[in-house]
């Protein structure tokens, strides 16, 4: 039988994970730690073992380069107005580390969908592990999911897609716990 204390510890990490960018902007997040978090992401379920995860870490001036590159892709795609582009150009500077998480495609439609599900589940592993280490995390949806220049800058293949952009930094304060609705569980026993 499992140790109830271990369950309680895991439940506490899950309940304490907060989406926030309340971070110490001057303290970097070591690349080795981010690599460990990405390794835990890859333990998410992956039905046919397609290993769809893709990761690229942007730190220092690389974060500015990411923003400029995303804006170039937005212009080419005629996406967003000037205000959105200006915001995008600087938003990856909000935390010391920005992680682009991508997903490999698959020719089989079901596996294509399952690949994205595996990457999303992996991101949750990463976020929870980051919380356990004292990191504040924020999962952001990218302006474009297949921005060619950003995919190239990230070292991804042209057919990959971006599932999330994760902001990482050392939490410098707590944030409020949001309310959750009660669980609605249907039980069928016969």
Backbone as CSV, one residue per row, in Angstrom:
resi,resn,N_x,N_y,N_z,CA_x,CA_y,CA_z,C_x,C_y,C_z
1,UNK,0.841,-1.173,0.000,0.000,0.000,0.000,0.893,1.247,0.000
2,UNK,0.467,2.244,-0.714,1.224,3.480,-0.812,1.222,4.240,0.510
3,UNK,2.268,5.017,0.707,2.406,5.840,1.905,1.491,7.065,1.799
4,UNK,0.516,7.206,2.726,-0.385,8.365,2.676,0.359,9.694,2.767
5,UNK,1.503,9.725,3.464,2.276,10.970,3.566,2.778,11.390,2.191
6,UNK,3.203,10.424,1.379,3.678,10.723,0.037,2.542,11.293,-0.811
7,UNK,1.357,10.708,-0.698,0.193,11.230,-1.411,-0.105,12.656,-0.960
8,UNK,-0.062,12.882,0.337,-0.338,14.223,0.867,0.701,15.232,0.386
9,UNK,1.953,14.818,0.303,3.008,15.710,-0.189,2.763,16.066,-1.658
10,UNK,2.424,15.061,-2.459,2.141,15.318,-3.870,0.916,16.214,-4.013
11,UNK,-0.128,15.931,-3.241,-1.340,16.753,-3.288,-1.021,18.201,-2.928
12,UNK,-0.130,18.403,-1.953,0.248,19.764,-1.562,0.968,20.481,-2.705
13,UNK,1.873,19.788,-3.400,2.568,20.409,-4.545,1.555,20.780,-5.620
14,UNK,0.635,19.866,-5.904,-0.377,20.133,-6.940,-1.231,21.333,-6.544
15,UNK,-1.681,21.372,-5.316,-2.549,22.473,-4.878,-1.804,23.795,-4.733
16,UNK,-0.503,23.733,-4.489,0.282,24.952,-4.300,0.860,25.511,-5.596
17,UNK,0.784,24.762,-6.686,1.311,25.277,-7.944,0.462,26.458,-8.378
18,UNK,1.107,27.549,-8.649,0.412,28.759,-9.066,0.998,29.264,-10.355
19,UNK,0.133,29.706,-11.214,0.563,30.370,-12.432,0.870,31.803,-12.047
20,UNK,2.164,32.129,-12.043,2.525,33.500,-11.703,3.877,33.853,-12.289
21,UNK,4.094,35.140,-12.407,5.402,35.652,-12.790,5.925,36.572,-11.698
22,UNK,5.575,36.251,-10.442,6.128,36.961,-9.297,7.496,36.347,-9.031
23,UNK,8.511,36.853,-9.712,9.831,36.230,-9.663,10.923,37.250,-9.366
24,UNK,12.026,36.724,-8.875,13.250,37.501,-8.723,13.867,37.583,-10.122
25,UNK,13.750,38.732,-10.748,14.188,38.885,-12.142,15.702,38.828,-12.307
26,UNK,16.441,38.958,-11.209,17.898,39.005,-11.289,18.594,37.671,-11.030
27,UNK,17.840,36.670,-10.619,18.447,35.375,-10.325,18.101,34.388,-11.424
28,UNK,19.128,33.926,-12.112,18.869,33.031,-13.242,18.461,31.644,-12.778
29,UNK,17.795,30.961,-13.665,17.404,29.574,-13.436,18.446,28.728,-14.160
30,UNK,19.202,27.898,-13.435,20.263,27.129,-14.086,19.739,26.221,-15.213
31,UNK,20.452,26.222,-16.322,20.066,25.379,-17.457,20.018,23.909,-17.052
32,UNK,20.907,23.496,-16.147,20.904,22.093,-15.704,19.604,21.745,-14.994
33,UNK,19.049,22.679,-14.229,17.769,22.441,-13.565,16.651,22.343,-14.598
34,UNK,16.656,23.229,-15.583,15.628,23.180,-16.633,15.735,21.864,-17.402
35,UNK,16.942,21.404,-17.625,17.125,20.116,-18.300,16.521,18.979,-17.478
36,UNK,16.680,19.031,-16.155,16.067,18.026,-15.282,14.542,18.098,-15.381
37,UNK,13.994,19.306,-15.385,12.544,19.468,-15.494,12.042,18.902,-16.820
38,UNK,12.784,19.151,-17.890,12.393,18.614,-19.204,12.451,17.087,-19.191
39,UNK,13.438,16.538,-18.488,13.522,15.083,-18.356,12.295,14.506,-17.664
40,UNK,11.789,15.210,-16.654,10.566,14.751,-15.984,9.342,14.910,-16.885
41,UNK,9.355,15.923,-17.726,8.253,16.094,-18.682,8.130,14.864,-19.574
42,UNK,9.262,14.280,-19.919,9.260,13.142,-20.832,8.777,11.843,-20.186
43,UNK,8.424,11.894,-18.896,7.839,10.732,-18.223,6.327,10.731,-18.324
44,UNK,5.772,11.707,-19.013,4.317,11.727,-19.215,3.922,10.546,-20.112
45,UNK,2.675,10.107,-20.022,2.231,9.011,-20.879,2.425,9.338,-22.357
46,UNK,2.906,8.357,-23.099,3.122,8.511,-24.534,2.761,7.176,-25.184
47,UNK,1.493,7.061,-25.578,0.867,5.816,-25.991,1.729,4.940,-26.898
48,UNK,2.190,5.434,-27.998,2.948,4.615,-28.956,4.452,4.902,-28.927
49,UNK,4.904,5.536,-27.837,6.331,5.841,-27.679,6.897,6.580,-28.895
50,UNK,6.223,7.635,-29.250,6.659,8.460,-30.386,7.647,9.536,-29.951
51,UNK,7.801,9.749,-28.646,8.729,10.718,-28.059,8.606,12.084,-28.752
52,UNK,7.440,12.721,-28.618,7.167,13.939,-29.385,7.704,15.238,-28.788
53,UNK,8.298,15.197,-27.595,8.694,16.424,-26.894,9.850,17.126,-27.581
54,UNK,9.776,18.452,-27.600,10.850,19.302,-28.100,11.005,20.443,-27.095
55,UNK,12.243,20.804,-26.770,12.496,21.844,-25.780,13.575,22.801,-26.271
56,UNK,13.399,24.075,-26.011,14.423,25.090,-26.279,14.380,26.121,-25.163
57,UNK,15.515,26.332,-24.516,15.611,27.261,-23.400,16.214,28.579,-23.875
58,UNK,15.549,29.670,-23.528,16.023,31.007,-23.869,16.328,31.758,-22.580
59,UNK,17.570,32.227,-22.470,18.009,32.996,-21.313,18.742,34.233,-21.811
60,UNK,19.010,35.170,-20.922,19.770,36.360,-21.293,19.189,37.034,-22.525
61,UNK,20.062,37.442,-23.439,19.615,38.110,-24.667,18.859,37.171,-25.608
62,UNK,18.974,35.878,-25.379,18.213,34.921,-26.177,16.715,35.152,-26.061
63,UNK,16.262,35.631,-24.908,14.835,35.919,-24.709,14.383,37.065,-25.608
64,UNK,15.226,38.086,-25.748,14.914,39.208,-26.640,14.871,38.717,-28.094
65,UNK,15.842,37.866,-28.427,15.888,37.311,-29.782,14.638,36.489,-30.081
66,UNK,14.155,35.739,-29.086,12.923,34.975,-29.245,11.764,35.914,-29.558
67,UNK,11.641,37.000,-28.803,10.567,37.966,-29.037,10.637,38.591,-30.414
68,UNK,11.825,39.010,-30.827,11.993,39.621,-32.148,11.661,38.627,-33.264
69,UNK,12.052,37.388,-33.062,11.796,36.355,-34.070,10.310,36.040,-34.156
70,UNK,9.635,35.968,-33.006,8.191,35.724,-33.018,7.474,36.871,-33.723
71,UNK,7.906,38.103,-33.492,7.286,39.250,-34.155,7.477,39.164,-35.671
72,UNK,8.654,38.761,-36.115,8.885,38.604,-37.559,7.927,37.565,-38.141
73,UNK,7.717,36.477,-37.429,6.767,35.456,-37.888,5.336,35.990,-37.872
74,UNK,5.003,36.797,-36.878,3.656,37.377,-36.801,3.413,38.310,-37.995
75,UNK,4.419,39.097,-38.343,4.292,39.999,-39.491,4.079,39.197,-40.768
76,UNK,4.882,38.159,-40.972,4.732,37.315,-42.170,3.357,36.659,-42.233
77,UNK,2.808,36.297,-41.077,1.493,35.634,-41.024,0.351,36.641,-40.980
78,UNK,0.681,37.938,-40.990,-0.313,39.005,-40.861,-1.178,38.762,-39.627
79,UNK,-0.496,38.470,-38.515,-1.171,38.156,-37.257,-0.932,39.265,-36.246
80,UNK,-1.978,39.729,-35.615,-1.880,40.713,-34.554,-1.685,42.124,-35.070
81,UNK,-2.089,43.066,-34.233,-1.887,44.473,-34.584,-0.535,44.935,-34.032
82,UNK,-0.208,46.184,-34.245,1.082,46.712,-33.809,1.249,46.612,-32.294
83,UNK,0.185,46.867,-31.551,0.254,46.766,-30.093,0.610,45.365,-29.624
84,UNK,-0.012,44.359,-30.232,0.271,42.965,-29.864,1.711,42.605,-30.219
85,UNK,2.186,43.119,-31.341,3.562,42.817,-31.765,4.580,43.468,-30.824
86,UNK,4.303,44.701,-30.411,5.210,45.376,-29.469,5.247,44.604,-28.152
87,UNK,4.087,44.180,-27.675,4.018,43.404,-26.426,4.797,42.099,-26.573
88,UNK,4.619,41.416,-27.700,5.301,40.142,-27.931,6.813,40.327,-27.961
89,UNK,7.272,41.416,-28.540,8.714,41.656,-28.655,9.406,41.668,-27.298
90,UNK,8.727,42.135,-26.254,9.364,42.243,-24.953,8.891,41.285,-23.894
91,UNK,7.852,40.516,-24.171,7.252,39.733,-23.087,8.095,38.564,-22.593
92,UNK,8.996,38.062,-23.395,9.809,36.927,-22.953,10.920,37.354,-21.997
93,UNK,11.016,38.665,-21.746,11.995,39.193,-20.805,11.445,39.252,-19.377
94,UNK,10.191,38.864,-19.189,9.536,39.004,-17.887,10.082,38.072,-16.816
95,UNK,10.697,36.977,-17.229,11.299,36.040,-16.283,12.707,35.705,-16.766
96,UNK,13.575,35.222,-15.875,14.956,34.931,-16.271,15.100,33.805,-17.296
97,UNK,14.115,32.932,-17.383,14.185,31.806,-18.321,12.841,31.650,-19.029
98,UNK,12.917,31.406,-20.318,11.722,31.151,-21.119,11.957,29.847,-21.869
99,UNK,11.067,28.891,-21.674,11.195,27.568,-22.280,10.126,27.396,-23.345
100,UNK,10.565,27.156,-24.567,9.627,26.851,-25.648,9.485,25.334,-25.694
101,UNK,8.246,24.868,-25.608,7.980,23.429,-25.626,7.204,23.114,-26.894
102,UNK,7.793,22.249,-27.702,7.191,21.888,-28.977,6.785,20.430,-29.025
103,UNK,6.140,20.101,-30.133,5.581,18.767,-30.322,5.842,18.311,-31.756
104,UNK,6.300,17.095,-31.891,6.502,16.517,-33.213,5.154,16.106,-33.806
105,UNK,5.010,16.235,-35.116,3.780,15.789,-35.763,3.802,14.273,-35.963
106,UNK,2.695,13.753,-36.419,2.635,12.333,-36.791,1.691,12.201,-37.980
107,UNK,1.986,11.286,-38.888,1.146,11.080,-40.075,-0.221,10.513,-39.724
108,UNK,-0.272,9.694,-38.676,-1.535,9.122,-38.222,-2.272,10.182,-37.407
109,UNK,-3.503,10.518,-37.794,-4.240,11.597,-37.139,-4.400,11.377,-35.637
110,UNK,-4.717,10.152,-35.230,-4.894,9.880,-33.800,-3.573,10.071,-33.055
111,UNK,-2.471,9.584,-33.615,-1.181,9.749,-32.956,-0.741,11.212,-32.968
112,UNK,-1.138,11.956,-33.982,-0.855,13.389,-34.039,-1.511,14.086,-32.840
113,UNK,-2.757,13.728,-32.571,-3.482,14.292,-31.426,-2.856,13.806,-30.118
114,UNK,-2.563,12.504,-30.049,-1.980,11.948,-28.829,-0.604,12.544,-28.538
115,UNK,0.165,12.887,-29.580,1.455,13.519,-29.354,1.285,14.829,-28.591
116,UNK,0.303,15.633,-29.014,0.078,16.906,-28.329,-0.375,16.661,-26.893
117,UNK,-1.227,15.670,-26.695,-1.668,15.341,-25.344,-0.473,14.944,-24.464
118,UNK,0.443,14.160,-25.017,1.625,13.735,-24.265,2.488,14.936,-23.891
119,UNK,2.639,15.869,-24.816,3.437,17.066,-24.526,2.738,17.912,-23.464
120,UNK,1.420,18.062,-23.556,0.685,18.833,-22.548,0.816,18.188,-21.172
121,UNK,0.698,16.867,-21.118,0.863,16.167,-19.841,2.287,16.350,-19.322
122,UNK,3.245,16.346,-20.229,4.634,16.569,-19.848,4.856,17.961,-19.277
123,UNK,4.194,18.953,-19.867,4.306,20.312,-19.342,3.804,20.357,-17.902
124,UNK,2.718,19.668,-17.607,2.216,19.637,-16.230,3.254,19.007,-15.302
125,UNK,3.901,17.927,-15.732,4.975,17.335,-14.916,6.041,18.381,-14.627
126,UNK,6.441,19.105,-15.659,7.476,20.125,-15.552,7.055,21.227,-14.580
127,UNK,5.811,21.692,-14.704,5.321,22.749,-13.826,5.292,22.302,-12.365
128,UNK,4.830,21.082,-12.123,4.768,20.572,-10.754,6.167,20.387,-10.172
129,UNK,7.082,19.867,-10.967,8.459,19.697,-10.495,9.091,21.059,-10.213
130,UNK,8.817,22.037,-11.064,9.323,23.386,-10.830,8.798,23.956,-9.529
131,UNK,7.524,23.743,-9.262,6.928,24.207,-8.001,7.635,23.570,-6.819
132,UNK,7.918,22.274,-6.912,8.577,21.584,-5.797,9.975,22.136,-5.531
133,UNK,10.577,22.794,-6.540,11.908,23.378,-6.398,11.873,24.857,-6.012
134,UNK,10.672,25.438,-5.907,10.555,26.843,-5.535,10.439,27.801,-6.707
135,UNK,10.248,27.268,-7.903,10.090,28.117,-9.082,8.649,28.592,-9.231
136,UNK,8.498,29.789,-9.723,7.198,30.271,-10.196,7.156,29.937,-11.683
137,UNK,6.003,29.514,-12.163,5.874,29.110,-13.562,4.617,29.715,-14.166
138,UNK,4.678,29.890,-15.466,3.523,30.418,-16.187,3.512,29.763,-17.559
139,UNK,2.438,29.040,-17.885,2.288,28.366,-19.169,1.520,29.309,-20.075
140,UNK,2.153,29.745,-21.135,1.554,30.687,-22.073,1.322,30.019,-23.426
141,UNK,0.246,30.410,-24.060,-0.015,29.965,-25.430,0.744,30.890,-26.372
142,UNK,1.462,30.346,-27.353,2.218,31.205,-28.262,1.294,31.961,-29.212
143,UNK,1.790,33.068,-29.738,1.022,33.833,-30.721,0.710,32.958,-31.938
144,UNK,1.669,32.153,-32.346,1.515,31.233,-33.474,2.037,29.864,-33.044
145,UNK,1.378,28.802,-33.476,1.831,27.467,-33.084,2.865,26.882,-34.048
146,UNK,2.938,27.435,-35.264,3.943,26.956,-36.222,4.696,28.134,-36.839
147,UNK,5.339,28.962,-36.008,6.101,30.094,-36.531,7.440,29.606,-37.090
148,UNK,7.644,29.663,-38.399,8.827,29.025,-38.999,10.163,29.521,-38.457
149,UNK,10.297,30.807,-38.250,11.572,31.332,-37.751,11.819,30.913,-36.299
150,UNK,10.766,30.915,-35.483,10.921,30.506,-34.088,11.230,29.017,-34.020
151,UNK,10.568,28.213,-34.848,10.871,26.781,-34.868,12.341,26.561,-35.207
152,UNK,12.836,27.284,-36.190,14.238,27.164,-36.593,15.162,27.629,-35.472
153,UNK,14.872,28.790,-34.884,15.675,29.322,-33.786,15.720,28.333,-32.620
154,UNK,14.621,27.632,-32.396,14.520,26.668,-31.298,15.196,25.342,-31.610
155,UNK,15.624,25.150,-32.857,16.229,23.880,-33.245,15.204,22.802,-33.516
156,UNK,13.954,23.201,-33.733,12.881,22.256,-34.012,12.783,22.032,-35.520
157,UNK,12.080,20.980,-35.898,11.832,20.700,-37.313,10.723,21.612,-37.830
158,UNK,10.701,21.892,-39.133,9.689,22.797,-39.694,8.241,22.347,-39.482
159,UNK,7.999,21.038,-39.346,6.633,20.548,-39.147,6.236,20.426,-37.672
160,UNK,7.180,20.690,-36.761,6.841,20.687,-35.336,5.892,21.840,-35.056
161,UNK,5.241,21.801,-33.906,4.390,22.919,-33.488,4.681,23.225,-32.033
162,UNK,4.415,24.457,-31.652,4.664,24.879,-30.279,3.386,24.678,-29.469
163,UNK,3.521,23.980,-28.350,2.390,23.715,-27.464,2.332,24.753,-26.352
164,UNK,3.474,25.205,-25.906,3.481,26.182,-24.832,4.798,26.909,-24.725
165,UNK,4.723,28.093,-24.180,5.911,28.851,-23.813,5.822,29.012,-22.303
166,UNK,6.828,28.483,-21.629,6.810,28.415,-20.175,7.790,29.449,-19.614
167,UNK,7.256,30.342,-18.798,8.081,31.321,-18.098,8.533,30.701,-16.787
168,UNK,9.823,30.836,-16.468,10.387,30.243,-15.259,11.222,31.269,-14.502
169,UNK,11.046,31.320,-13.203,11.861,32.176,-12.354,11.665,31.779,-10.907
170,UNK,12.585,32.223,-10.048,12.488,31.902,-8.627,11.411,32.765,-7.988
171,UNK,10.424,32.126,-7.394,9.308,32.847,-6.786,9.819,33.805,-5.713
172,UNK,9.339,35.047,-5.771,9.735,36.005,-4.744,8.572,36.386,-3.825
173,UNK,7.410,35.841,-4.087,6.254,36.018,-3.199,5.198,34.988,-3.600
174,UNK,4.232,34.815,-2.752,3.165,33.861,-3.043,2.015,34.573,-3.740
175,UNK,1.153,33.807,-4.290,-0.058,34.377,-4.887,-1.262,33.599,-4.367
176,UNK,-2.394,34.203,-4.516,-3.629,33.664,-3.955,-4.032,32.344,-4.615
177,UNK,-4.570,31.449,-3.806,-5.076,30.177,-4.306,-6.469,30.395,-4.882
178,UNK,-6.655,30.083,-6.164,-7.987,30.272,-6.740,-8.959,29.190,-6.269
179,UNK,-10.213,29.538,-6.224,-11.252,28.570,-5.880,-11.406,27.564,-7.018
180,UNK,-11.792,26.378,-6.671,-12.081,25.344,-7.661,-13.516,24.876,-7.437
181,UNK,-14.222,24.553,-8.514,-15.569,24.003,-8.313,-15.463,22.593,-7.737
182,UNK,-16.529,22.114,-7.097,-16.484,20.757,-6.561,-16.388,19.736,-7.698
183,UNK,-15.810,18.602,-7.383,-15.673,17.524,-8.354,-17.056,16.949,-8.654
184,UNK,-17.330,16.759,-9.912,-18.556,16.059,-10.334,-18.105,14.746,-10.969
185,UNK,-18.346,13.670,-10.279,-17.912,12.346,-10.707,-19.135,11.462,-10.938
186,UNK,-19.259,10.954,-12.134,-20.299,9.983,-12.432,-19.748,8.605,-12.131
187,UNK,-20.466,7.830,-11.373,-20.033,6.475,-11.037,-21.031,5.497,-11.639
188,UNK,-20.514,4.598,-12.425,-21.323,3.543,-13.033,-20.790,2.222,-12.469
189,UNK,-21.623,1.528,-11.701,-21.127,0.289,-11.076,-21.932,-0.939,-11.473
190,UNK,-22.818,-0.796,-12.419,-23.525,-2.007,-12.887,-24.035,-1.782,-14.294
